[in-house]
Amino acid sequence: MIRIHGLSVALGDFTLRDAHLEVSEGEYLVIVGPTGAGKTVLLESIAGLYPIQKGQIALRGRDVTRLAPEERGVSIVYQDHALFPHLTVQENIVFGLRMRKARPDELERALAMTVDLCGVSSLLHRRPGTLSGGERQKVALARALAVRPDVLLLDEPLSALDPRSRESLQEDLRRLHRDLRITTLHVTHDFEEAVTLGERIAVIGEGEVKQVGTPEEIFRRPQSEFVALFSLARNIFPGALVSDESETVRFKTEGVTLAVAEGNSGGNRAAVRP
């Protein structure tokens, strides 16, 4: 569905370097990493908002690297909602379709579908300034879904919400993905959020994709100290793998030898979970 190969994007002092990523049709992939890691740059590059220095972006087998954003079939939802304050909720939701000169019956069908899916039927005649943060984010999500995108991009959609609204919107995102199976890329800096929502997780740091895998793989088998620390490992020891005649993998550190659950050749760090 999504294939990113050797992608490099330079923005001032920051460079996203040689990124490789593949996302299956209908998958919910969470891109996670610390502030300034390059998460949003990768997301907005897929959306077509930055010039690409090197590499390729393909959606459903179609090379979109040089295409304009409106030709890619993607929708993006930001953490600050980005709603038009002078338009009603209903006008915000159908804005993209109006720009595409959709027929009145298409507008009506899309509005009915997204209003029902996102639970905003009681808000249609209100303006964004009168809504709570959670309500505004639901409207932004409805607007993104109204154009029936091939790919849904979510840039930290929960970070500006209070805990109760965040939990409610997490449930909404899970339900929407289960019902619609839209290929979704969700950016966050919160590892627990990534584990809760992601079918797979891509960890990004220092402008590089460090590791991609299921939540279990990222949590239990980090491939670097960076990934281990970001996935909440706290007891990390230097040392070396040692082999003997038994099949047990062992790790020697500071005069102590530990049997380990996983080992890879050349590994020189071991993490003991709290």
N, C-alpha and C positions, 0 to 999 in steps of 0.2 A: 504493500500500500504506500508507505513512505520509505524512500531510500535516500539517505544522505551519505555522500561519498567524498572524502577528502576536502570537506568544506572549511574555508578560511575566510574570515571577515575581520578587517582592521577598522577600529573606531578610536581615533586619537591614540592614547597610550595603551589601549586594550586591544588584544588580538585573540579571536577564537581560532584555534589552530587545528587543522587537519582532522575535523570531526567526522566520525563515521557512526551512523545510526540507522537501524532498520526497524520499522513498526508494521505489524501485521494489520490486515483489514479488521476493523472492529475492536482493536486493542485499546486499552486504557493504560498509557505509559506515563509515569510521573518522572519529570526531570527535577532532580534535587541537588542542592549544593549551597555553599555559603554565599553571602552577599558579595557581588562582584565576580562571581565565578564564570559568568557567561550564559546563564540560563535564558534570560530574556532575549539576549542577542541571538541565540540559536532559534528561539521561538519566532522572533520577528523576521529572521532570515527566511524561515519557512513561509511566513506570510508575505514576503516580498518587499519588506520595508528598508532593506539595506542592499547596497551593491556588493556582489560577491567577488572576492579577489581570485579565489581558486575553488575548484570542486563542483559538485553537481547536486541538485535537489530534484528528485523525481517523485511524482504523486500518481499512483495507479499506472505506473509504467510510462508516464508522460514527463518529459524533461521540462520543468517549470523554472529553471534557474534564472532565466532572463525575462520571464513573463511579468506583466503588471499584477499588482495584488488582486484586482478584481477579476482576473482571468484564471485564478488558481483554485477556486472552489473551497476556500478556507474562511472560517470566521474566528475572530479573536475576542476574548473577554478579558478586560484588565481589572486589577484590584480596585481601581477608583471608579469603576462603573462606566465612565465616559458617556453618560446619557446627555441628550440635548435638553437643557433646562426649560426652554420655551415651548417644548412639545409635551403633549400628554403621554401617558404610558402607552396608550394604543398607537399614537403617532410614532413614538419611538420604536415600537416593536415592528411596525411595517415599513420603517424608513428605507431599509435596504431594498425591499421589494419595489417600493415606489421609484427608487433610483434606477431600478432595472426595468421600469415601465411595465410592471406586472398588471394583468387584467384585474378588474374589480373582484371577480369570482375567485381568482388566485389569492388575492389579499385576504378575502374573507375566510377561505379555507385555512391559510397559513396562520391567521390570527386565532381562529378557533382551536387549531391543533396546539399551538405553543402556549396559549393562555391556559388550556386544560393541563398540559404537561407540567408547566412551571407554577401553576397555582396562583395566578395573578388576576383572576377574573374580577375581583372586587376593586382592583386598582386602576382600571382602564382609563378613567376620566380624570385621574389625579396627575399632578406634575411631579417630577423627580424630587424637587425641594421639599415635598411634604411626606416623603417616604423614609422609612428606616434604612440603615445600611443593608440589612438582609433583603429587604424588599427591593431596593435598587439593584442589588446583584441578581436577583431573580428576573427582573425586567431586562437587564443586560444579557442574561442567558437566553431569555425568550427571543430577544432581538437577533442574537447570533444564530439561533436555531430556525428562525422563521425563513431564512433563505436556503434552508436545507443544504448545508455545507457537506462536502466530502470529509473534511477534517475540522475538528473543533479544537482551538488553541485556548488554553486557560492560563493567564499570567497571574499567579498568586491570588486567585479569586476569593480566598478565605481570610487573607492576612489582615484585612481592615475591619473584620467583624468581631463582635463580642463572642465569648465562648458559647453561649446558647445558640446564637444565629449561625456560628461556624458549624456546630454539630448538626443543626437542621439542614444547612445547605450541603454538607457532606452526604447526608442521607438522600437529598434531592439529586445530587450528582450521581450517586450509585444507582438510584432508581432510573434516572434518565438514560444512563449508559446501558443498563439492563434492558430497557424497553426499546431503545433506538439503535444500539450498537454502532454509534458513530465513532470512527477512529478519533481518539482524544489524546492530546498531549497537554499535561498539566504541570506547570512550573510551581515549585514551592521551595522554601528553605527549611521546612519543618519535616524531619525524617518520620515522625510518627504519623503525620498526615499522608506522607508518601506510602507508608506501609498500609494504612487504612484503605486507600483508594486504588493504588496501583496494582495492575496485574503483573507489570514489570516496572523496574526502576532503573533510570540512568543517572549515575552520580557524575556531576561535573565539578571540576575545580581547576583554577589557574588557566582557564581557557581551553581545557581539554576534557574529553569524555574519558573518565577514569575507569568505569566499570558499568556494565549493563547486565541485569539479571532479575530473577524473581525476588520479592522481598526476603524470602528465606535464604537465597543465595547471597544476597548483599549482606544480610545480617550475620549469617553463619560462616560464610566463606569470602570475606573481603580479600581482594587481590593486592591491596597496598595499605600502608599505614594511614594514608589520607582517608580512604574509604572506611577503614576500621574506626577511626576517630569520629568520622561523620555519622556512622551508624551506631554511635553511642558506646563503643568499646572504650574502657578506661584503663584497664590493666594490660599494658603492652610491654613485652620484654624482648630485648635483643638476644640473639643467640643463633643456633644453627640446627638444622635437621640432622639426625644421626640415624644410621641404619644398622640393624643387626640381623640375626638369622630368623627372628620372629617376623610376623606380618604386621606387627604394631608399629605405627609411625611414632617416632620420638623426637622431642625437641629439647636441646640442652641449653640451659641458661644459668649463668652465675653459679655453677656447681650443682645445679638441680636438673634432673632429667624428667620430662613430663611426657606422658602418652597423649597424643593429640588426635582430635576428631578428623581433621583434614590437614594435608600437607602438600606443598608443591615444591618441585626441585628448585633449589636456589633461594627458598624462603629464609629470611633472616629476622623475622619478627613473629611473635606468638601473642595472641590476645586471650585473656581469661575473662569471661563475662562476669559482671558483678553478681 
